[in-house]
Amino acid sequence: MSRDGLHARLRAATDPAHRALEASLDWQARVATLDGYRDLLGRLYGFHAVWESAIAAGLADESFLAPRRRLALVASDLDHLGLPPSAITALPKPVSPMLDGPAAATGALYVLEGSTLGGQLIGRHIAGLHGFSSAGLAYYRAHGPAAGAMWAAFRKRLEIFGDDPVAEAALTGAAVSTFSAMRAWLCDGPETPAAT
């Protein structure tokens, strides 16, 4: 099966969970104030702290994952907004998921990597709203002008699983679970554990 076929199936299978996250997040209202923006970044920090580690363990390919890690970017934004390093590392974190192997890890990474595309729009909105130039926007600017190329490389990576229905099922299940876990963590509060 082609790369586009797998990506189209993955996008369709995750669409309800993706839409639920977007509807619940209400990011424009949350970033309308600097306090709200800082709170959202704090939630994102906690999520990335555990999910990036779980993805790394399941993927076992640091050369592919390293340029896609965003934990340090969100930490630098929080630092710019006045949170000291000790407060950043003490932020609440969800329960770590279990991602069994490369297919599941790739499904979780699909959610995080896909968010870099919409993040470009969000970053521009925050820049205009709060007068930031680049400092304070590292998380949402992520790959910057390379976002399209990074996404294309990720989609090419999906081809590995295109002819394996078992791997595709693991990938798709992990992607849906990641969207749901992100929604629970970002929108419901610290007491909600991440889905596995």
Salt bridges, closest charged atoms under 4 A:
ASP4 OD1 - ARG3 NE 3.95
ASP4 OD1 - ARG155 NH2 2.56
ASP15 OD2 - ARG19 NE 2.79
GLU22 OE2 - HIS18 NE2 3.08
ASP35 OD1 - ARG38 NH2 2.23
GLU52 OE2 - HIS48 ND1 2.94
GLU52 OE1 - ARG69 NH1 3.85
ASP61 OD2 - ARG157 NH2 2.94
GLU62 OE2 - ARG69 NE 2.91
GLU113 OE2 - ARG68 NE 3.50
GLU113 OE2 - HIS143 NE2 2.98
GLU159 OE2 - ARG3 NH1 3.55
GLU168 OE2 - ARG9 NE 2.83
